[in-house]
């Protein structure tokens, strides 16, 4: 897509995304490449978002948005003006869900146990540190629960060293997952989700990441992500066992 109009900043998150209109007349929440989290956050958004969709979880449509720096000049806030200007090029757009409500785990039957278990399993696999009660990153739209904001997933890719070598490391933060106590179907979800995800789905998701987001050796980076995710899927899947233990099962 090509951005045609910068509508308004969205100040809920620390990365200052913006609502942008594109040349298909759609509205997208744009995650800017010059935001403080850097390009690796956009890589995680696309890779994890695409894998979630492949697994049958609901994620708003993800698109690549070409941004002209001139679009930010009408924004009076100098911080946002600079952010948009420095984000010239390819950014990430997430389909805007008008009227969506924040997920409230206290609402009875807010989500069924099977779907809650699948989300917990998926977030454990992708080491998503940002699905806590403080910040669920879940929206309710048309009666269904949608997953958003995956920029904090795959957090180990911010570290030095070979990513695949850390694939079997524990993920203790799963104990803080907002849906953990609702995830009473984790053992069956483990098999269901593993059946839906594999080398083909991982390769397709990686192919959607722009080369320029992956640095000077994009194919090498794709191989590193592929090996990491595939090794985490190898049985026994310790991340699923961790989630069960965190529940006290």
N, C-alpha and C positions, 0 to 999 in steps of 0.2 A: 504494500500500500504506500501511497504518498500522502503525507500530512498536508491538509489544506487550511486548517484553522486551529490555533491554540485557544481552547475554550476557557479553562480555569485550572489553577493548581489544586491538588488534593493533598491536604496537609495532615491526613491521619497518620501516615507513616514517616519514618525518618528519611526516606530517600526522595521525598517530594515528587512523586509522580504527577502527571498532569492529564487532564481530560482533553483529548484531541480529536478533531474530526478529520476523516480521511477521504480520499477521492472515491470511495464507494458509498459516501454519505453516512457511513457508520461512525459511532463514537467509540473510542478506545481509551482505556487507561494506559498511558505510555510510561514505561519504565526507561529512564534516560541513561544512556551509556556513560555520561559524565557524572552520574550520581556517586556518592561517597563509597558505596559498596563495590563499585568497579564492574568490569565486564564479566567477571566470574559469576556475579550474581545473576546477570542476564543468561549466561550459559546454564546455570542451575534452573532458572525459570523455564527455559525452553526444554531442556532435557527431562527434567522431572515432570513438567506439565504434560509433555507428549507421552511419557511412560504411564502417567496416571490415566490419560485418555485411553491408551492401549489396554490398560487393565480394567476398563469399564467404569472408572470413576469420573465424576462430573467436574470438568475444568472449563472455564470460559474459553472461547476460541482464541488462539494465539496467532498473531500475525507479525510480520516484520514491517516496520514503518520507516520510510525514508523521510528525514526531517531537514527542512531548510532552516538554517539558523535565524533567518529573518522573521520567522513566526514568533519568536520570543520578544521581539522589540517592543510590542505593545504592552508587555507586562511591567507594571510600575515597580514591583519588588525587585531590587537589584540582584538579590541572591538567585531568584528564579530566572530572571533575565539572563544572567550569566550561565546558569545550568542549561537552559535551552540552547543558548548560543554555542556552548562548547559541545553540545550533543549532536552537532551536524553529522549526518550519515544515517546508518541503520540502527534503529532502536527497536524495542519490543513493545507491541501493542496487545493489550488484553481486552477482549470484548467487554464493553460496559453493560452491566446488568441493572437497568433502571428499576428503582423501587426495591432492590434486594435488601434484606434485613440481616443484621449480624446474628450469627448462630448463638443460641442460648441453651447451654446444656441442662439448665434447670427446668426447662419446659418438658412436661411429661411426653414421652414418645417423640422427642425431638429428632431422633434418628433410630432406625432399626438396628438390632444387634449385629446382624450380618454385615451391614454396610459399615458400621462403626469398627468392626473387627478388621475389615479390609483396609480401611484408612489407617488404622494403627499399624497394621502389618506393613503397608506401603511406606509410611513415614519412617518406620524402623529400618526398612531396607535402604531408603535414600537418605538416612540420617538427617531428617528434618528437625531442627532444633526449635522451630517456631510454630508449634501447634499446641500451645499451653492454654490454661484457663485464662491467663492474663491477655493472651492474644491468639485466639483460636484460628484466625485466617480461614474461617468458614462462613459462607453466606447462604441464606435461605432465599430461594427465588422460585416462584411458581411451585411452592410446596416441596422442593427438593434441595438437598444440601450440596453446595458447590465448593470445591477446593480452590483457594487463591494464594498468591504470594509464596512462591517456592524459592525465592532468592537465597534464603538461609540454609537450604538443603545442601547435601554433599559438602559439608563444611570443611572436610579434610583437604579439599582441593586448594584451600588457602595456605596449606603447610608445604614445606619443602620435602623433597624425597619422592620416591615412586609411590603413586597413589595405590596401585594394586597390592603393594606389600602391606597395606594397612586395612585391607578389605575385611579381615576377620576380627578387627578390634571391637571391643564392646561399645555399646551405645547406651550408657546409663541414663541419659536424659529421656529415654522413652517412658520412664516412670512419671514424668510430668505431663504426659500427653492428655489433652482435655477429654478424649474419648476412651481412655484406658479402662475405666471402670464399667463402661458400657460394652466393651469388646469381649463379650462372653463366648464368642464363636471363633476364637483365635486359632485353635488347632485345625479346624476345618478350613478357615480362611487361608491358612498357610499353604495348603495343597491347591486350593482354588486359584490363588494369586500366582503361585509358582507356575501353574499350568498356562496362565495367560501371558506370562512374561518370559522372555528368553532372548537368545542372541539376535533373532530377527527383529524383534520389537526394539531392542536396544540399538541396533544398527540404524533402523529407520529414524528413531528419535535423534540420534547423533547427527544424522545427515541433514537435519533441519537447522543446525547451528551454523551461523555464518562463519566462514573461515577467519574473517578479520577479528572475531571475538576470541579466537583460540590462540592468537599469537603467531609467531613466525613459523611454527611447525604444527599446523592445524591437524594433519593426519596423525601425527604422533600423539597429540593430545586426545584425539578421538579414541585411539587404541588404549590409552591409559584409562579413560573413563569406561570403555567397554570391558576391559579386564577387571577393573574394580567392581563393577556392577555384576558381572557374571560370577566372579568369585564369591560375592556375598550371597548369590543364589544357590551356590553349591550346597548340597545337604551334608551334614545337618546344618540347618539355617539357625545359627546361634542368635541372630537378632530376634527371631520369633520366640526362641526359648527365653530370651531376656524379657520380652514383653509379657510372656506367661508368668515368669517369676515375679515381675513387678506387680502383676495383678494379685499375686499370692496363690496362683493356681498350681 
